């Protein structure tokens, strides 16, 4: 019998305590971690709930009716998220991605987006405000999201075959409804749409060419993600990882492609384009081609824990700071101090001391966001 593992979920005040220096510094954008990486991107999980039970993220046998989801009081409020984001922006963050769980399940999310859309970077520009969704209720939400000030959308879709997709989402949700959500996003005026496909060898890799064919020339950028060892509940096994290079080779054999330059330093996806000019695709290869050396991302969990790596096993409790009367400058100094001590490079060391080990449980994607 397989032991049921309850994923990491920190109770009130149980995260690491952020350090506030005795001598406060002015907010600045020059803070780098121990590997010389600046802080430029922030991913914010707005809910730990999801209406899918994807086997690689929230498997049904663990995330069942008895799973202890966070209560409303445990979540950061919209005002707290906005305050924290404003402070991060003053420290050089330029891009915000709202995640979950499924972020569109957070009630009145459009109100939060309106609040975040008013924040400016240190260059007095709007934040690059993005959101990742499974697309299940995008038809209902696309217009209001656009009106609220959301700039870009990424939709998760792991195949076009209904049987395969339903097996992966494990709630019998049809492909057609996700495709309709993508259509709704286009109708609402969203440009530069992205679709993410997690490729699990032996499960949905036969969908690669069909997905490429479907989105080729559509204006939607399809990105293939290697099956990653995020969290401790998804039964990750290296034998189920199909390297991005093999995915690229399969596509190139049918639709010739070539690599492109990155849009900016630290971009997660490697960009490729079709030689016939019909668009581009991307590959996110954190298993076989690590990008730790230029990672500029921090993550805020649903209940206000700051995580310095997607594969971390502990976070820093910023919710308590927010609720304890600390000033913006004190919180900013705590962020700078925490980031300056960052040395995370999990993907670079996973092969030597982490694969197959149960000694270091990692935070779950549904809690921290992808």
C-alpha positions in Angstrom: 0.0 0.0 0.0 1.3 3.5 -1.0 1.5 5.8 2.0 -0.5 9.0 1.6 1.7 12.0 1.8 0.2 15.3 2.8 2.0 18.1 0.9 3.8 20.9 2.6 1.4 23.5 4.0 2.7 25.9 6.6 0.4 27.0 9.4 0.3 30.6 10.7 3.8 32.0 11.5 5.6 28.7 10.8 7.8 29.9 7.9 11.3 31.1 8.4 11.4 34.6 10.0 12.7 37.2 7.6 15.6 39.3 8.9 15.3 43.0 9.1 18.7 44.7 9.3 19.3 47.0 12.3 20.5 49.7 9.9 17.8 50.2 7.2 18.8 50.9 3.7 16.9 52.9 1.1 14.9 50.8 -1.3 17.0 50.1 -4.4 17.2 47.8 -7.4 20.8 46.7 -7.1 20.3 43.8 -4.7 21.8 40.5 -6.0 21.8 37.1 -4.5 25.0 35.1 -3.8 25.3 34.0 -7.4 24.9 37.6 -8.8 21.3 37.2 -9.8 19.0 40.3 -9.6 15.3 40.2 -8.5 13.1 41.0 -11.5 10.1 38.6 -11.5 7.5 37.8 -8.9 5.0 34.9 -9.1 2.0 35.2 -6.8 -0.2 32.3 -5.9 -3.7 33.6 -5.2 -5.4 30.3 -4.2 -4.3 26.8 -3.4 -7.5 25.4 -4.9 -8.1 24.0 -8.4 -11.0 22.4 -10.2 -8.6 20.0 -12.0 -6.7 17.1 -10.5 -3.8 16.9 -12.9 -1.7 13.8 -12.0 1.6 15.8 -12.2 0.4 18.6 -9.9 -2.7 17.8 -7.7 -3.3 14.0 -7.8 -6.7 13.1 -6.7 -5.6 10.5 -4.2 -3.9 13.2 -2.1 -6.0 16.3 -2.9 -9.3 14.8 -2.0 -12.3 16.0 -0.1 -10.4 15.8 3.2 -7.4 17.8 2.1 -6.9 20.8 4.4 -7.0 23.8 2.1 -6.2 27.2 3.4 -9.1 29.1 5.0 -10.0 32.6 3.7 -8.3 34.3 6.7 -5.0 32.5 6.0 -4.9 33.9 2.5 -3.2 37.2 1.7 -5.9 39.9 1.1 -5.9 41.8 -2.1 -4.7 44.9 -0.2 -1.8 42.8 1.3 -0.8 41.5 -2.1 -0.9 44.9 -3.6 1.2 46.4 -0.9 3.8 43.6 -1.1 3.8 43.9 -4.9 4.4 47.7 -4.7 7.4 47.1 -2.5 8.8 44.5 -4.8 8.3 46.9 -7.7 10.4 49.5 -5.9 13.2 46.9 -5.6 13.3 46.2 -9.4 10.5 43.7 -10.0 9.0 44.4 -13.5 6.9 41.2 -14.1 4.1 39.8 -12.1 2.5 36.4 -12.8 -0.7 35.4 -11.0 -0.9 31.7 -10.4 -2.6 29.1 -8.2 -4.0 26.5 -8.0 -6.4 27.8 -10.5 -6.2 31.6 -10.0 -9.6 32.3 -11.7 -11.2 30.5 -8.7 -10.2 33.4 -6.4 -13.4 35.4 -6.0 -13.3 38.9 -7.5 -9.8 38.4 -9.0 -10.5 41.2 -11.4 -10.5 43.6 -8.4 -6.9 42.6 -7.6 -5.8 42.9 -11.2 -7.2 46.5 -11.2 -5.2 47.3 -8.1 -2.0 45.7 -9.5 -2.4 47.5 -12.8 -1.9 50.8 -11.1 1.5 50.0 -9.8 4.5 51.4 -11.6 8.1 50.1 -11.9 11.1 52.2 -11.0 11.2 53.3 -14.6 7.6 54.6 -14.2 6.2 51.9 -16.5 3.2 49.6 -15.8 4.1 46.1 -14.5 4.1 43.3 -17.0 1.0 41.7 -15.5 0.3 38.1 -16.6 -1.7 35.1 -15.5 -1.6 31.3 -15.9 -4.9 29.4 -16.1 -6.2 26.0 -17.0 -8.7 27.8 -19.2 -11.7 26.0 -17.8 -13.7 29.2 -17.0 -11.8 31.6 -19.3 -14.9 32.0 -21.5 -16.6 33.6 -18.6 -13.7 35.7 -17.4 -11.7 36.9 -20.5 -13.5 40.2 -21.1 -13.4 41.3 -17.5 -9.7 40.2 -17.1 -8.8 42.4 -20.1 -10.9 45.3 -18.8 -9.2 45.1 -15.4 -5.8 45.6 -16.9 -4.3 42.1 -17.4 -1.7 42.2 -20.2 -1.1 38.5 -21.1 -2.4 35.0 -20.5 -0.9 31.6 -20.5 -3.2 28.6 -20.8 -2.3 25.0 -19.8 -3.3 22.3 -22.2 -1.7 18.9 -22.2 -3.1 17.4 -25.4 -5.9 17.6 -28.0 -7.1 14.0 -27.6 -10.0 14.0 -25.2 -9.3 10.7 -23.7 -5.7 11.6 -23.0 -6.5 15.1 -21.7 -9.3 13.8 -19.4 -6.9 11.2 -18.0 -4.4 13.9 -17.2 -6.8 16.4 -15.7 -8.7 13.5 -14.0 -12.0 15.4 -13.7 -13.4 14.5 -17.1 -12.9 18.0 -18.5 -13.1 18.2 -22.3 -10.5 19.7 -24.6 -13.1 21.7 -26.5 -13.9 23.9 -23.5 -10.3 24.9 -23.1 -10.0 25.7 -26.8 -13.1 27.8 -26.4 -11.5 29.6 -23.6 -8.5 30.4 -25.8 -10.9 31.7 -28.5 -12.6 33.9 -25.9 -9.2 35.3 -24.9 -8.5 36.2 -28.5 -11.9 37.8 -28.9 -11.3 39.8 -25.7 -8.2 41.3 -27.3 -5.4 39.4 -25.6 -2.3 39.2 -27.9 0.7 37.0 -27.5 -1.2 34.1 -26.0 0.8 31.2 -24.8 -0.2 27.6 -24.3 1.8 25.3 -22.0 1.9 21.6 -22.5 3.5 19.4 -19.8 5.0 16.4 -21.7 5.0 13.2 -19.7 6.7 10.3 -21.6 4.4 7.4 -22.2 1.3 9.5 -21.2 0.8 12.3 -23.7 4.0 12.5 -25.8 2.0 11.2 -28.8 0.2 14.6 -28.7 3.3 16.6 -29.5 2.9 16.8 -33.3 -0.9 17.3 -33.1 -0.5 20.2 -30.7 2.2 21.7 -32.9 0.1 21.4 -36.0 -3.0 22.9 -34.3 -1.3 26.0 -33.0 1.1 26.5 -35.9 0.2 29.7 -37.7 -2.5 30.6 -35.1 -0.6 33.4 -33.4 -0.5 31.4 -30.2 2.9 30.3 -28.9 3.0 26.7 -27.9 5.5 25.8 -25.2 6.6 22.3 -24.2 7.5 21.7 -20.5 9.5 18.8 -19.3 7.8 16.8 -16.6 9.4 18.3 -13.4 9.9 17.0 -9.9 7.9 19.8 -8.3 6.6 18.9 -4.8 6.5 15.4 -3.3 3.1 14.1 -4.4 3.3 13.7 -8.1 5.2 10.5 -8.3 8.0 12.0 -10.4 10.3 9.6 -12.2 13.1 10.5 -14.5 12.1 7.8 -16.9 8.9 9.8 -17.5 10.8 12.9 -18.7 11.0 13.4 -22.4 14.0 15.8 -23.0 13.1 19.0 -24.8 15.7 18.2 -27.5 13.8 15.0 -28.4 10.6 17.0 -28.6 12.3 19.6 -30.9 13.7 16.7 -33.0 10.2 15.2 -33.5 8.7 18.6 -34.5 11.7 19.5 -36.7 11.2 16.2 -38.7 7.7 17.4 -39.7 7.8 21.2 -39.4 11.4 22.5 -39.7 12.4 24.9 -36.9 15.4 26.9 -35.8 16.4 28.5 -32.5 15.8 32.2 -31.7 17.4 34.7 -29.4 15.9 35.1 -25.9 13.6 38.2 -25.4 15.5 39.1 -22.2 18.1 37.7 -19.8 16.6 35.0 -17.6 13.8 34.0 -19.9 12.6 30.6 -18.9 11.6 29.2 -22.3 14.0 28.6 -25.1 12.5 30.2 -28.3 12.4 28.5 -31.7 10.6 29.5 -34.9 9.2 27.7 -37.9 11.3 28.2 -41.0 8.2 28.9 -43.0 7.5 32.0 -40.9 4.3 30.6 -39.3 5.2 31.4 -35.7 7.3 30.3 -32.8 7.3 27.6 -30.2 9.2 27.3 -26.9 10.8 24.7 -24.6 11.1 24.8 -20.9 13.8 22.4 -19.9 14.5 22.7 -16.2 15.4 19.0 -15.9 17.8 18.5 -18.8 18.9 22.1 -19.5 19.0 24.0 -16.3 18.7 27.8 -16.2 19.4 28.4 -12.5 22.4 30.6 -13.3 20.1 33.4 -14.6 17.0 32.9 -12.6 15.6 36.2 -11.4 12.3 34.9 -9.9 10.8 34.9 -6.5 7.5 33.4 -5.5 4.8 34.3 -2.9 2.6 31.5 -1.7 -1.1 31.8 -1.2 -0.6 32.6 2.5 2.3 35.0 2.1 5.4 32.8 2.3 8.3 34.0 0.1 10.0 31.2 -1.7 13.3 31.7 -3.5 13.0 28.6 -5.8 10.3 26.5 -7.3 11.9 23.5 -5.8 12.3 24.9 -2.3 11.2 23.1 0.9 10.8 26.2 3.1 9.7 29.8 2.7 10.0 33.1 4.6 6.9 34.3 6.5 6.1 37.7 5.1 2.4 37.6 6.0 3.3 38.0 9.7 5.5 41.1 8.7 2.6 42.6 6.8 0.2 42.1 9.7 2.6 43.2 12.4 2.7 46.9 11.7 6.1 46.9 10.0 6.7 49.8 7.6 7.2 49.4 3.9 10.9 50.3 4.3 11.3 47.5 6.9 9.6 45.0 4.7 11.7 46.1 1.7 14.8 45.6 3.8 13.7 42.1 4.8 13.2 41.3 1.1 16.6 42.6 0.1 18.2 40.7 3.0 16.4 37.5 2.1 17.3 37.8 -1.6 20.9 38.7 -0.9 21.3 35.4 1.0 19.8 33.3 -1.8 21.9 30.5 -3.2 19.3 28.2 -4.6 20.2 26.2 -7.7 18.2 23.0 -7.4 18.1 22.1 -11.0 21.8 22.1 -11.3 22.3 19.6 -8.4 19.2 17.4 -8.7 21.1 14.6 -10.3 23.7 14.3 -7.5 21.7 14.2 -4.4 18.0 14.6 -4.9 16.5 12.1 -7.4 14.7 9.3 -5.7 15.3 10.8 -2.2 12.5 11.4 0.3 14.8 13.2 2.7 14.0 16.7 1.3 10.3 17.3 0.6 9.6 20.2 -1.7 6.8 22.6 -1.6 3.8 21.7 -3.8 3.1 23.6 -7.0 -0.5 24.1 -6.0 0.6 26.0 -3.0 3.4 28.0 -4.5 2.3 28.4 -8.2 4.1 27.2 -11.3 
